[in-house]
Amino acid sequence: MKVALLEVSHWHVPLYLSAFERPGIEVVAISDSEINKGAEIAARFGCRKYDSVESLLANERPDFAFAFGRHAEMPQIGKLLVERRIPFSLEKPCGTNADQVAELRKLAEAAGVYVAVPLIFRLSETLDTLSEINGTLPMEMTNYAIRFIVGPPSRYINAGACWMTDPAIAGGGSTMNVATHFIDLFRFLTGKPVSAVSAMMSSRCHGEQIEDHSVVTMRSEDGTVGVVETGYAFPSAADIQREFTFTIGSRKAYFQGGNDQIAYRLHDQLDLGTQTRRARLDTDIYYPLFVDKVLAEVAAGAKPFAGLREAEEMMRIMDAAYASARAGGALQLIQNSSSVSGE
């Protein structure tokens, strides 16, 4: 399969590259308008390099495109691919608000173009473990609390992505960047729409325009409450990049995750005490799995396991979270895929 990589200066691109070296995949072209990592990646794959998405698409016809780029530019990149009927994946968050994602989704659906979004926790050992122990998904969840604290904004600047500290281009800080996965996971595990959101955010740690600490609280239509805490405060080093811990409860079991293991207690078998399972909680390892998954789906003519519809649902919640934070934490109600000020 001939693939193109669009806007390869995005910091997630290195997580994908090993997957593109497998048999059956040929990287035929890359674009890099940031003029940062493009030459190195083009040399690695012996492919053509372009200085813009437009110039690449004017000269190439790949079987599939993996699209990255600045958050504010992602919808336009997606539209260019839809216009050419090229199946593709688009890095989350796919835009800076839900309306942008909805517009792209409608265009893709009308054109019948496959679009996947790397909501990678749907491919994770975390989800596999929850599913196996609980027995069913969605689950009757009783509580959900995630803490995911990554390194400082300087790591994006060092990677050549200074725009990540500009809310007009990035859309926001740690919430927009990393809470996406856990908002989607909450929605997936409950199987119910989120009806209300509140959030508090702060930029006190680093003093940038984007938030570096955030707490988002969601309530699903069945009354389940989920809390997602994210931040740019972890003192990252080569041996450890982030803090990722969670507590998830269901009618069947109580799960606690951290340090590459998930501990659980079964409500109907308390005599067994606390049991544990090994589970790789490092999120970076799942991007090669995503590459395999989406290329297999396209080859089979299947629908994406996660696509723009799921991204749009996640971004409706995201929009409500930012609206709540601007309003000092006021509850935002989500009705018919749109958020309005609440109580």
MIPALUM-756196 format. One record per residue (C-alpha): residue in one letter; x, y, z. Coordinates in pm, whole numbers, plus 50000, padded with zeros to 5 digits. Layout:
<rs>
AXYZ;...
</rs>
This chain:
<rs>
M500005000050000;K501395033849899;V501025058950182;A501725096050223;L502605113250551;L501245148650574;E502895175050795;V505525152850952;S506925178551196;H504095169451433;W505605153551746;H503465122251717;V504955112351382;P508045094751531;L505685071251715;Y504355058751380;L507535055051177;S508545019751270;A505165007051146;F505785021650800;E508925000550760;R506964968250758;P506494947550441;G503514957750230;I503774994850309;E505605020150093;V505935056550200;V505855074649865;A505805111049980;I505795133850283;S504895170350336;D506455193850589;S505385230250579;E507165235550912;I510445226150736;N511655208451046;K511755170451029;G510785164950667;A514255160450516;E515245134450775;I512035114350735;A512115116150355;A515685103150361;R514715074850595;F512075062250350;G513765073350029;C510635092149925;R509745125849779;K509395156150007;Y507005185249955;D506775218450137;S502965218050156;V500035194250158;E498685211149846;S501845205149645;L502015168749753;L498405162149655;A498895179849323;N501635155149232;E500865122849418;R497985098349442;P498615076749751;D496415047649852;F496205061950204;A497345093150388;F498325097550752;A497565134250823;F498955154951110;G499565192651123;R498545221651342;H495185217151510;A493665247851343;E494765235251000;M493565199251036;P490025205350899;Q491405220450577;I493885191950533;G491005167750578;K488865186050319;L491655184150062;L491855146450109;V488075142050096;E487925161949771;R490395137449617;R488645106949763;I491825095749940;P491185074950254;F493085088450551;S493625091050924;L493615124851095;E495435130951421;K493185141751708;P491665166351790;C490915171151413;G490265208451464;T489855233851739;N486095229551796;A483305204851735;D481645224251451;Q484825221351243;V484925183851300;A481205180651223;E481595198850893;L484465175950790;R482525145150900;K479545154650685;L481775160250383;A483535126950432;E480285107850480;A478725123650172;A481785114349967;G482065079450116;V485665085450225;Y487195064650503;V488555086250788;A490055071851107;V491105090751420;P493795076651656;L491695074351971;I494195048052072;F492795037552409;R490235018252208;L493194996052107;S494864994652448;E495624967152695;T493764988752947;L490544984352751;D491264947352691;T491694941453064;L488564960653159;S486564941552898;E487884907353001;I487404911853375;N484094930253353;G482744906253092;T480854931652881;L481334965452719;P479814990452754;M479794984753128;E477504995853407;M480075020253538;T479795034653888;N482795058153890;Y485605069853662;A488645090553757;I491715095353538;R494915114353612;F497235119753315;I499995145053380;V502625149453109;G505775170553073;P505985208553039;P505025228752727;S508735233652657;R508855198452513;Y506595209652228;I508695240652172;N511835219052166;A510135196451912;G509555226151681;A505855230051764;C505805264551926;W502205268051808;M501145244052083;T501285272952331;D499045294952112;P495375288052192;A494255302851859;I496145275251675;A496205246851930;G492675252852059;G493845249252417;G496405232652638;S496465199652825;T492705194952795;M492645197752416;N495865178452378;V495575148452611;A492135148152777;T490735138652434;H491595101952489;F489945099552829;I486825119052737;D486395094552450;L487135064652674;F484465075652925;R481955079052642;F482945044852505;L482855026352839;T479455039852943;G477925036852597;K475825067352685;P475955103452565;V477385129152805;S474675153452911;A476505177753142;V480065190553183;S481915213253423;A485605222353428;M488245242953603;M491545251853435;S494725270053531;S497925282453365;R499625289053698;C502385263353658;H504055277553344;G502255310553281;E501515303252914;Q498315313752737;I497155277552731;E496115258853045;D498655236053209;H496285220353463;S492685210153412;V489925190553581;V486925181053366;T483835165053521;M481295147753299;R477855133153370;S476395107753131;E472715104253054;D472435075053297;G473935095853580;T477475081853576;V480085107753674;G483575108253525;V486555130153617;V489555136353392;E492565155253532;T495335165153293;G498345187953310;Y501755198253184;A503385195753526;F505225162553536;P509045165053565;S509695142953262;A512975124753209;A514235097452980;D513175069953220;I509645082853288;Q507555106253076;R504305110953264;E501965101053544;F499045079553441;T496785065353710;F493105057153715;T490215043253918;I487235028453735;G484345011053906;S481554989553764;R478794967553907;K481174938453852;A484594951053969;Y486674979654101;F489814987453897;Q492925007253989;G495605013253728;G499195025353751;N502805014353703;D501944990853415;Q499474970253609;I495764970153682;A494584958654024;Y490964948254063;R488504935254319;L485384915654219;H482274925754413;D480904890254421;Q484254873854506;L485744895454778;D487274864654936;L489784864954646;G491094898554764;T492874921954526;Q494104906254203;T496414921553944;R497044920153572;R500024933553380;A498964959953128;R501144983452928;L499925018153019;D502475036252800;T500265052652538;D503045056452280;I503205019352198;Y499725018352046;Y500345040151739;P501925011951533;L498864990951621;F496725019451491;V498595018951159;D498004981451121;K494344984751220;V493385012550980;L495244998650680;A493574964950736;E490164981850760;V490695000950437;A491894969750256;A488774951250374;G486394979650294;A485414982150661;K484375012750858;P486915028351099;F486935015551455;A487075052351556;G486455080851317;L485155116051280;R481795108551439;E483535097351759;A485885127451737;E482915150751700;E481195135852005;M484395140052203;M484815176052082;R481265185352187;I482285176052539;M485575194652492;D483765226352381;A481535224152687;A484575220052914;Y486225251652782;A482935270652802;S482575259653164;A486135270153251;R485555304453095;A482425307253308;G484245298853631;G483215262453636;A479505267353561;L477715235953448;Q477215232453074;L474415210752939;I474845191652615;Q471635186152419;N471235172852066;S475015174851999;S475285211352110;S476215226752443;V474305254452616;S474895272352944;G473315254353234;E472745258053605;
</rs>
